[in-house]
């Protein structure tokens, strides 16, 4: 048995809990968890806001740690290596998306690092725990400097959630890219889009975040509650990455896209957005899209890209027993920009 933190019901605070981890099989890797990022998905799941939570729930899918044991068929990892685990620990491996390296879109439903298979099945326990055992094919190599490990943890979700759509829609040199929201996802979107070579405009409702947006890599900042500022950006953007996880008016941003521009949603609100006006789409052949994390191959690519460009998350390091306070602060956007748990404190 190992130590963990779990929610036992939608209304109970997370509390100490013990779970059992299997010994590593022939193709599996056992990782001592050093740091685990705190994602808004953890809170949604622990409180059953997306429904379907399996209790007890041990959240955590932004995991970095050290390999302590490997199965006899494992070739890519050895004890002592640094390794990461993101949002998935398995998929069917046979469908078209899986064959294309897009396991996050597995037609049978990927298996989440916590809360089990997407379409139902045996529960899985996540990174709010001392260790984890994962198939080698779902374990990531970490090449960042060891001193940055805590700040690397959020890359396993916030990093890939923003990297994947920015890469897919070609947010590179010569492109004008908008990032909506400056939270855990948004601040990573700004950093990554800047490193890709795009001209980056941050959209925020908070004037106090303008200076930070520029520090993180934005070329311009627009206060989205200012109608005049918003109007000045009409028909200009090749791509907008919308990271806001609360229902809001999408038309205000769709109007900023140029011909054939795309806005992609990565925030997942508990309630739907108001439906956009169809004329904002058809008159400029604009697209409204969605994106979900990235496959294992692309996640490794993202980690290597971030290591090359010295990109990590801006974090606040906390002890495990602070997690319930962290959740309440996260609801108020009172963190710059991601909580990360020091798992030695468990």
Secondary structure, DSSP 8 states (H G I E B T S, - for coil): -EEEEEBSSTTS--EEEEE------TTEEEEEEEEEE--HHHHHHHTTTTS---SSB-----EEEEEEEE-TT--S--TT-EEEE-SEEE--S-SHHHHTT-GGG-TT--EESSS-BTTS-S----SSBSEEEEEGGG-EE--S-GGGHHHHGGGGTHHHHHHHHHHHTT--TT-EEEEE--SHHHHHHHHHHHHHT-EEEEEES-GGGHHHHHHHT-SEEEETT-HHHHHTTTT-EEEEEE---S---SHHHHTTEEEEEEEEE----SS------THHHHTTT-EEEE-----HHHHHHHHHHHHHTT----EEEEEGGGHHHHHHHHHTT-SSSEEEEEGGG-
